[in-house]
Each structure stands twice: as structure tokens, then as C-alpha cells.
Amino acid sequence: MKIDSKDIDVAVEATLAAAKDGVSIADVLGRLTIAPENMKAEELRLERELDADDKLFKDLNKNVYVMRSNFFAGREFIITPSEIEIDNDILFPGHRFCIFCNDDIFPSETSLIDEKSKKELKTREFKHEVTELVPYHIFLGSEQIFDYFIADNLANKVLLEKKTSQCDVTLNVFDMKEFYTKNKFTSGDALLVTVKDWDKGIFSFSYHCGMERRSSNVKKWTNELGSALEVVIDRFGEYLEIPDQLRWAFFVSDDLLWGQNTGSLDEFYIKTDRIEINFANSSHAILARKITAQHDDMEVPENIGISRGKINSLAALLEDVDSPLKAVEIDGYIMSQFYQGAPDFDTCFRRCFGMKKLSFADDAQEIIFLNYLEDRWETISSQYNLHDDRPKALLREQVLEFIDERLALLENLKSMDIDTDQLPEKEIKKMAEVSIYFIELLEVLNSESHTLQEEESEEFAEAIGRMGEIQSEQIDKINSYLKI
């Protein structure tokens, strides 16, 4: 006699309620009265039902089923608000939470509770140009994005009526004004979010200082998530929607993707070189393996930009953000930190760029810039040899002192809103010549392959002194011109 589906449902629920680490088919069958001759058929039937149950994950290694609500409960993940969000005191729910809660929860219906104040955030309406909002919703899937926009606010039906996508939409967003103000929240800072209730979409969150985050951790996390997604893609093919692909990736990752030392979904979208969004899939957009290696220009779907600024190299990026430093000078400052026995990345950053923000085109450019810097820091850290560097380090310290003088002048001019084009051409030209000399010298001093002889060191020391005096003279003349 065939077992009634209701009996199976009762047995499954009772077994899952009593289980901590998942249940097997045998665990469920043990609660049912089944004739021996029907056991195999009922086992296959039960497996099909459990495999299709969207409240469960199946652990193939242990051959057990795990409640999604149990798996996600108490998990911590990172959200990185963008400059648009920080400037407007908001947070887009977008795809940030839908991965970590039941499919039935509408993004703007998510409950978000401040861990310290215990207050639940209110939502408010926010109007903005639609193409700039797409990246915050990209993992909902291309078909779902505009459905969500319209469902969230009927005024967004204009998207269907206009032939162009260049228009404003109005969305419900979390009001973060009190939280951002209280924590002096700035670009690079993050939210550490905890899943409180998977079924109801309830989360708590706290402030996570950007100075405590490391690009190396984000890079490692991005690679781990990409690897987990490849496992999911190989297992399910084109069957799953993007949110479920990501849910499964977090499940198969062996707990490597959780906690404060991780990246955000937004950072993954920007940084991954293993996974892309396949918008050409016949039925729905999916995450897929990248067929070719990522190019320097980091191609993205039409109308969805990673950054409006230059990002193809550190040199190009430094020029684009109006930094007076070249990449080799930054390497010199990094090596100086190791020579001085004070290898602190944040201290080095302040030596190079001070406390004022650089002129980034957008949040994405700043993230990529910090990634470049931390990659340089890690590379030099792994290669630095104090014994071999000591003869060159003394000369490098002299050069950096003069570079510090130049940076101080440029910072002073910037504070006075004076451009170098407004200054005497002769003095500026001589300073530029000194700067070029120091850059060329740093190329030698920073190189592992170049060993200084004693005579060469003396010649360099004399040349550095002469060039430094020339620079100091020009600075004095400029200050006199400015009547400082």
C-alpha cells in the first residue's frame, strides 16, 4: 500500500525538528510503516520530494538534508554601502539580503535591527537614475530587477512606457542617517550583518570599521565564493535562479564564506575573475563560469559600469585621482615601513596620502585602488630582506624626506586652492626635474636585482643632497612668491 503524502510530510517535519546536523532518507523512513516490498519505491519517491523541497539543502558528502533556516541561523556576512548610499544616508536592500532569507521575503520587507540600539530601521522612498541602481540588484536576476522596481513602487511603470532606460525610479530604502552619523560612517566602512530569522527575513547589524578590513581577505573570499559557485554550476547547470545559485554556494563552501573577515556580494560582483552573469541564457539570467580570462578593462554588461574612472593600472589610477605620487614612490614608502621595523599598512597609507580623501570617480574605483595598494604591500612584504636592503634603505630614506617636502608644498597649495599653473614656470619646471630624478633613483633603490657598491652609494648620496637643495630653493622661491 502506498504511503499517503500527508504521512510523509509529518514524518519529514518530525525528523527535521529532532535533527541537529541534518536527516537522511533512512531517518524519515524509520518513522513510517512501509511493507518491505514497497520500501525501494517509497525511498525513491521520498528522495524526489526532498530534493525538490526549497526549504532544504542536500549535503551530498553526508547524504543528508539540512533545513535552510537552521543552516543560515546566526550566520554573519558583510555589506559594503557605496558612496551613493552614504551620501544619501540610505541602504538599498537590493540583493544584499535575499540570498540569506526565504524567497518569499520581498527585499524591502526585510527587517533590519541595529545591534546596539535594538531599533528596527525604517524605510523611506529614494529617487535616482535607474542604471546606477542596477548593480545593487544585479543578483536578483535580470528578469526580476525591473519586476521588483515596479512592484516596489507603481510609479516605476514608466520603465515599461519609455523606450530608454535613462530615467529615474523610486525605491523603498533603509534610512541609515542616525547610524551613519553615529559611527562617522565613510566609504570603505562596512556593516556586519547577522541572520536572526531566515523564514521571516529578520537581520541585525553592527558597524565594521573599514580600517580593519583587508584587501587580501576580500580577495581570498572572492576566490572561495567563485570556487563554490563553480561547484554549484557543475551540479545544477542552468536550472537554478541566481539567488539560489548563491545560496547553494554558501552551503557547499564548508563555512569559509562567513564572518567579518570576508567580502560583500557587491565586492564579489566587481572583483571576481571566475564567474560572470550570463544574460543570454534562454530562460533566465544565471551565474556561469567565465570562458576567457578577465581583461584589464573588466568588461561588464551594457549600461552597468564598474567604475567611471581609470582602473586598468595603478599608474593610470593615481593620475586619474590627482595623486602627486607615482607607483614607484609608493613602493619606496612601503619598503621604508619595513626598513624602520614598523610594517603597518595604515601608517604607510597616511604617509603617502595624508588623511584627506582622494578624488575618486566612484566607490568602485576606490575599492580597486585599495586593492592595488594592498597587493603591492603583500608582494613587498613577502620579498623584503632587511640585510640586503640596508645599504639602499639609507639612501631611500633621504629621497623620501625630499618627497615629503614636495608633498607638503602641494598639499599647502591645494588647501589654498592654487594650481601649479598659477606659479612661476621656471621654479615648477626645476621641481619637476628633481622629481623625475628621484623617481629614476627609486627604480634602482627598490630593485632586488640591483646591489649598490660603496662608491656608487657615495655618488648617489651626493647627488641626492644636490637635488634636494635645488628643490628646497624652488620651494623657498614659491613660498616667497605666495608671500608665505
N, C-alpha and C positions, 0 to 999 in steps of 0.2 A: 504494500500500500504506500502510495506517495505521501511524503510529509507535507503538511499544509504550510504555505509561505508564512503565515502568521506565527506558527510554531517556530519556524526558523528565525524570524525576526526577534522573537522573545529570547531564544537561546543565544543569538548573537549579542543582543544588548546585555543580557545577564553575564555572559562570558567576558565581554569587554569591560563591564563595570567592575569585575573582580580582578581584572588583569592589570599589571603594572608595566610590563615590558612587551605587551602585545599578545595576541592569541593566535593559535594555529587552527586549521580546519578540524583537526582531531579534537581540540578543546571544545569546539562548538558541537561537533557530532556526539561527543560524550554526554551532552545534556539532552539528547534526543533518543527516542526509542525507534530503532530502524532495524528492519529484518536484514539478516546477513546478505541475502541475495540482492537487496536494494542498496547496499552500502556504497558500492562504487559509483552508481548513478547519482546518488544523493551527494556524495563527496564532490563530484564534478559540477553538479548543479550549484552547490554551496560556493565552490571556488569561483564560478562565474559571477554569482551575485556579489560576493565580497570584492572581487576585482573591479566591479562596476560601481561600487559604493564610493561616492565622492567625499564621504566623511572619513575614509580610511586611506592609509598608506600601506603598501605591501613591501615588507623587507625581504628581498629575495635571498639574502645571505642566511637569514634565520628562518625563512619561510613562515613568517608570522605577519599578522595585520596589526597596525597601530592606529589608534584614534588620532586624527589630526589635532583635535582640541587638546589632547594630552601632550602631543609632541611639541606644539607651539607654546604651551602654557609656561610663562616665566622666562621665555627667551628674550634676549637683548639684541637690538640691532641699531644701526646708525642712520640718521637722516642728516643731510647737509643742505641747509637752506641756502638759496642763491642770493645774489645781490639784489635782484628784483624783490625778493621776499623780505629781505632785511630792510631795504629802503622803504618798503611799504608796510612794515610791521605785520606781515602775514605769513602763512604757511599753506601751500597748496596740498590738499590731501592726495590728489592725483593717484599715482600708482604706489605711493610710499607705503600705504597700509594694506592695500587689497591682497597682497601676497601673504600677509600674516594673519588673515582672518577669513571667516566664512564668505563664500562667493555671494551670499545673499545680502551682505552689507554694502550699501551704496557708499562710495568714497567719502562724500560729505556728511554721511550719517555716522561716521566713526566717532567714538568718544575718546577724547584726549585729555588726560588729567595731569596737571603739574604735580610732580612728585613731592615738592616741598610745601607748596601752599594747599595741596589737595583740592584745588579748584579745577572744575571742568571748563575747558576753553569754550568760549562762544564762537560762533561763526558770523561772518558778515559778507556782504557782496563786494566783489572786486572786479573792475572792468579793465581789460587790457587787450592788446593786439593778439589775435589768436595764434599766429605762427610762433610767437615767443612762448606761448603756453604749452605747445605740443610736447616739448621734451619732458615736462613734468608728468605727462600722462602716457608716454610712449609705450610703456609696458602693459597698458590696458589692452593693447592691440589696436591696429589702425581702424577697424570697423567700429570698435567700442568707443573710441575717443570722441567722435562727434555725436554719437548717440548719447554719451554721458553729458557732453556740453548742453545738448538740447534738453535732456531730462532734468538737468540741474537747474536750468532756467529757460523757460519757454521763449524768452526774448532772443535766445540764441538760434532760433529757427531761421534767422537771417542768413545763417551759413548755407542753408539749402536754397535760398532765394537768390543769393548773389553768385555771379559767375567767378568772382575772385575770392581767394581765401584771405586776402588782406583786409580784414575788418576786426572790430573789437567784439569781444564776447564778455559776458558777465557770469562769474562763478562764485559759489559759496566757498569761502576760505576760512581758515582758523585765524582768529585775532590774536596776534603774538605781541602786541605793543607792550603790555606790562612785563612779560617775560624777557623780551629783548632788552628793554630799558633796564630792568633789574640786574641783568647779567652783563650789561655793556656788550651785547652780542655784536660780533663783527664777522666779516667774510672769513671763512676758514674754521670758525667755530661750528659745533655740531650739536645735535640732540641725541641723547642715549635713550632709546625707547624700549619699554618692556611690555610684552604681551600679557595682559591681565585676563582677558576672556576672549577666546577665539570665536566662539559662537555669536557673541554679541558685539564684537568689534571694539572692545574696550582696551585702551592702552594708557600707560603712564609714561612720563618723560622727565628728563633732567638735563641740565646744562653740561656740555662736554667741551672743555677748552681746546681751541684749535692748536695751541702751542704743545699740547700733549699728544697730538696725532702725528703719525709718522708716515711719510710717503711710502716707505718700504713696506709697512704693514698693509697699506691700501693696495699696493702693487701685488703683494702676495695674496691678499684676499681676492682681488680681481681675477688672478690666475686660478685660484681654487674654485671660485664660482664658475668660471669658464669651463674648467675641467668637469665639474659636477653637471653642468648643462650638457656637455658632450655625452656624458653617460645617459642622461635623460633623453636626448635626441636619438641616440642609438637604440634605446629601448622602445620609445613610443613613436618615433618617426614624426609625421606631420599631424598626428591625432590630437594632441593637446593644444589648448589655447595658451598664450604667453604667460598669463598669471599662474596657471597650473604647471607649466614647464618650470617656472621659478620655484614654486612650492616644492615640487619634487626634487629640484636641485638642492634646496636647503635640507631636505630629508636625507638624501644619499651622501651628503658631504661629511658624515662622521663628526659632526659638531665643530667643524673647522671654520664655519662662517658666522659664528655668533660672538657677541661681546663688544667691548668698547674699542678693541684694537683691530677694527675691521673697517671696511669701506661702506659706502652707501650705494643704493641702486642707481642713483644719478651719476656717481663716480664710475660705476661699472659701465654705464652707457657710454661715457666719454672715453674711458681708458682701455676697454677690452680689445685685444687683437686676435681673439679666438672665436668670438660669437658676433653675428650680425642679425639684423631683423630682415627676414625675407618677406617683403611686401608683395611679391609676385606669386606667392602660394595660391593655389586655385580657390580655396575656400576661406582661409583666414590667414592673417599675418602670423608668422611663427619665428622663434629664435632658431637660427641654423648655424652650422659651422661656417667659418669663413673659408672660402675656397682658395683665395690668394692672400698673401701676407699684406698686412696693413701698410698703406703708403704714407709718406711723410705728411701729405695734405689731409690725411684722416677723413676720407670721403664719408659722407652721411647722406641719408635720403634727402630728396629735394625739399627745400623750404625748412629744413631742420639743421641749423648750424651748430657746430661745436663751439666755435669762437669767432667773433668778428675780427679779432686781432691776429697777428702773425704768430704761428706756433711751430713752424717747421724746424727751427733750431733755436738753441739758447741765444746765439748771437743775434738772430733776427728778432727774437722776442725782446731782448734787452733794448735794442734800438727802438722797437715799437712802443715800449712803455717809458721812453725818455730816461732810461738809466744812463748815467755817465760812465758806468763800468763796462769793461769788456770781459768776456768769459775767462780769459787767462788771468785777469786781475782778481776775479772771484776765486779761481783756483789758488792764487797766491795767498789770499786771506784764509782760505781753508787750511792750507799747509802751515800757515803761521799759527793757527789754533793748535795744531798737533805738535808743532815745534815748541810752543810755550807750555805744553802739558795741560792745556785747557780745552780739550776737544768737545766743545758744546755748540751744537748747530745754531741754537737761538742767539747766542752771543755773536757768532760769526755773521749771522744774518743782520744783526743790528750794526756791526762794524761796516758791513757793505752798504746797507740801505737806510740806516737810521730807523727811527720809529714811525716816520710818515709813510703813508700808503703810496705805492707806485701807481702810475696812470694805466691800469689795466682796462682793456676794451670791455671785458665782462668777467664773470665769475669763472668761466671755463678756462680763460687764458691764465688767470691767477693760479688755478689748480695745476695746470700744465707747467707753469713757471716754477712752482714749488717742487714739482716732481723732478724737473731738470736739476734744480739745486740739490735736492736730497740724493739724486743719483750720483752727482759729482762728489758729494760728501762721502757717500758709501764707497765709491770707487777709490778715492784718495785714502780713505780710512783703511781699506784692505791692502793698499800698496805701500803706505808710508813707512819709511825706515829712518828713524831718527839719526842713527850713526852715519848713514850715507848722506843724509840731507844737511847735517850740521854746518859744513863749510859754506854751502849755498844759502842756508837759512839766515845767516848773519847779514848777508847782502840783501836778501829778500826783505828783511825787516826794515832796512834802510829805505828801500824802494817804497815800501808800503807807508812809511812815515810821510814821504813826499806826496804819495797818492792821497793820504788822509788830508794833507793841506789843500790839495786841489779840490777834493770833495767838499771840504768845509767852505771854500770860496763859492763853489757852485751852489751849495745849499743856502748860503747867505744871499746870493744873487736871486735865487728862487723866492726866498722869503720877501725880498724887496720888489718882486715882480719885474726883474730886469733880465732881459735876454742878452746872451753874449754878443749878438749882432749889434747891440747898442754900445758896446765897449770899443776902445781903441784897437784897430785891426792888428797893429804890429805886436802888441802885447799878447793878444789872443793867439796869434799865429805862433809865437815863440812857445807859449804854453802847450799848444798842440804838438809842436815838435818834441818837447820834453816828454809829453805823454806817450807819443809813438816810441821814443827811445826806451822808456820804462816797460812798455808792453813787449817790445822785442827782447829786452833783457829778461823779463819774467818768463818768456818762452824757453829761454836757456836754463834759468834757475829752477823752473818747475819740472824740467825734463829729467826722467830717471836715467836716460841714456847718456846724459852729459855730466862728466866729472870734472870739477874745477882743479886746475893746477894752482900752486901757490902764487906764481907770478900773475896768472890770469885773474886770481881773486883780488890782488893788489890793484891791477889795472881797472877792474870793474869798480872797486871801492872808490878810486879817484874819480872815475867817470860819473858815478852816481852822485858824488859830492858836488862836482861841477854843474851837472844838470839840475841838481836840487837848488843850487844857488841861483841859477838862471830863473828857475820857476819862482823862487822866493822874491826875486827882484821884480818880476812881472806882477806878482800878487800885490806887492807894495805899491807899484805904479797904478794898478787898477783901483786899489783902496784909496789912493790919493785922488784919483780921478773922480771917485764916488764921494770924496771928502769924508771917509770913514776914519 
